[in-house]
Amino acid sequence: MQANFSHLRYMMICGCGFPNSKQNFEPAVMQFKLMLPNNHTIITVPEGPMFNAPEVAEVTAPRLELVKQAGKQYAETGEIDEKLLAKICSPMIPEDVYAGICNKTV
């Protein structure tokens, strides 16, 4: 007899140093959806290196609070509100500013 795993939920949290989630995470998201087509939640987090820079805590701390809120929501309901998910997956600062920082032009 084969085990029944249909009740399980899956989550992918994927971060990177890119300035946004569009046209950057699609291969990872697609692969995750192919492997686990049901009961999944996907969070993509752009500008990941900012979380390692204490000097930008005024930008990253509120984002981490949103992540904590999402974790609580997921634990309680098995889902994350779409508006909250969109906030988490959005850039923290304007893309051109982030690119300038990364390219040392700002």
N, C-alpha and C positions, 0 to 999 in steps of 0.2 A: 504494500500500500504506500502511495506517495503522500508526503506531508502536504497539508493545505496552508499556504502562506498568504491567502487572499486577504486576510485581516490586517496584514502588516502595512505600515505607512513608511514612505521613504522621503528623505530630504537631501538635497544637494545645496551646499553653500559654496559658491565659487567666487573667489576674489582675484583681482589682478591689478596691475599698475596702469591699465588703460584708462583714458579719461571718461569713458561712458560704457554702458552695457550693450549698446547697439553695435552690431557688426564686429563684436569681439568675443562673445560667449557662445554664439550659435553652435559651433561644433560640439562643445562640451554639453550644452543643453540637449542637442539632438541625440547624442550618444546616450545620455542619461534616460531620455524618453524612450529610446529604442530598447534599452535594457530593462527599464521599469515603466511600462506604459500606463500603469494605474496607480492610484493612491500616492501621488508624489507632489512635493512642493519644491520649487526651485528658487533660490535666492542668488542673484549675481550682484557682486559688490565692486564697483569701479574705484579707482584711486586708492587701492589698498595700502600702498606705502605710507600714506598720510597717517595711518593708525600707529605707525612707529615713530612719529615725530611729535614729541611733547609740546613743541612750540605752536602747534595748530590744534591743541586740545579744545579750544573754543568752537572749532568746526567738527571735530571727530566725536567729542563727548555726547552731543545731542544725537548723533547717528547711532552711537552705541546704545543709548537709551531706547531708541526705536527698535534696535535688534533685541534688546531685553524684553520689550513690550511684545514683540512678535513671538519670542520664545514662550512667553507666558500664554499668549493667545493659542499657540499651537499645542501646548501641553493641555490646555483646558478644552479646546474644541476640535483639535486635529486639523485646523485650518488657520491661515493668516489672511486677514482682511486685505482685499486687493489694493485699497488706497495706501495702507501701511506698507505693503510689499513694494508698491511703486515708489514710495518715499525712500525706502532702504536701497532700492536698485538705482536710484538717480544719482547723478554727480553731486558732490558736496559743495564744490566751488565751480565757477564757470570753466568750461573746457579749455579756453584759450589761456586762462591764468594757470591752470594745472600744467598744460603743455609748456608754458614759459618757465615754470618752476623746474620741471623735469629737464628742460633743455638749457637751464641756467641763463635764461634771457630776462627773467624777472627779478 
